[in-house]
Amino acid sequence: MLARRWDVPGAKDMLLQTVKWWKDNNMDEIHTEDWSSVAKEYPINTDGVDRNGQPVFVFSIGDWDLRRAALQGKLDLAIRHFIKGFDEVHVKSIEYNKSGKSNGTQWNFISNLDKLSRQQHLCIPCLRFYTGIMLMFESHYPGSTEKIFVINAPSIFSVILTLVQPILSPETYKALQILGTNKEQWGPILFSHIAKDQLPESVGGSRT
């Protein structure tokens, strides 16, 4: 309802579309599929929580070779693996709230753009990765993020932002914080919301 600004018919239509999407994409099976080899090539981290006990999804672009995924025909698999991460923290956010571990039902997303490369991450076939995950997010997980931190964002990030900005809802855009490459500047902002022991070393944390 909130995602559709209390538009009852719109909310009902979104729910029906999500039910169909869930079935068409075999989402009931996504967490039991064998991701062992994929997880090594396309790592994500969903272990930490913020200071309110809400889950944190961490993604470091430098660990993903999107160009190779596209050339090998694995881009859809990479997108599905990313969707698995979204659903994982979404489920955790609900479970943590029900068990009293958190006082909210949202989650946080950290996109670490260190080593963002035009060749590996901004090739023409690669761009479908960004539109694919954002269309999926806005269609089926709207309003579920409290904070979206984009850290180590170089100037070429503007290519991605220009691409996905028309897709972003006002709520998502409000949650978005684009931070530069200076850790002395983005560190205090990030760590005030999420303790270092809840974050991997790739984003300045101490969690192993």
C-alpha angles and dihedrals in degrees: 000000000000091000089057093041093247092309099149098194090045092049091049091050091049091051092051091048091050092050089052092046091049091054096041091052097043091237091166087069100041097097095047097049118109104263097160097113095035093051090060094051096039108028124188131175124220101157103102135077133208125243089277093053096256119141124262127214114201122193124179112196093201089068092057124075100199094173091058090046090053093047092048093047092246100116093102089050090051090050091049090050089053090049088053088057092050092051092045094058091039091057091044091052091057094043093048091051093049092049093047095247092121137024096220142051099222133089139210132244125205119191111192108200097185108139093016103170132196090215099046101031110021103046114129095256089046093062092073088068092066097043091043096055094042094049089049092047096049093044100046109016102035118167093004097122123080095187134012112194118192106190132183088022111176124200092265089066084084087078091062094040092051089050098050102030094090088055097052119100119225088253093054092045090051090053092050120103115181110200127185134235097276109101090194087066104037096037098071091046094050097040093049087065100034125030117236092241088063095055133072121246091254089075098036098274132127101224114120 
